[in-house]
Amino acid sequence: STSRKFSDVGLVQVSDRSPAAMNAAENEVGCALADESVAVGCELADRRDDLQHCLRRLPVKLRNIIWWRYQKDVRVQAIASKLGISIRSVYLFLEKAHGLLLECVRRRMGCIHEISGK
């Protein structure tokens, strides 16, 4: 199997803002998260509950950006405009939120030691 880890997924360069490139990057991140979740062998319902818990624990600004981007399908440019920040900042906030969510979900699933070797 060609399982990927979330930490192995590269970020799309901010200069490449084409819809195709951004969709490809988001799909890559989603696939990597899914692959990693399957690799740890935890149940889907538990992962969903853990993710919902972790989403609620995010700082409000990060939670709002995640909600607008993924729940409401708001374009990054529109989020940047709404918040009065640069497009690059939106991508950095998304990256930060993804990292926090992954760490939190791993911890909630009790799998962080298995994955990180800690």
Secondary structure, DSSP 8 states (H G I E B T S, - for coil): -----GGG-----TT---HHHHHHHHHHHHHHHHHHHHHHT--HHHHHHHHHHHHHHS-HHHHHHHIIIIIS---HHHHHHHHT--HHHHHHHHHHHHHHHHHHHHHHHT-HHHHH--
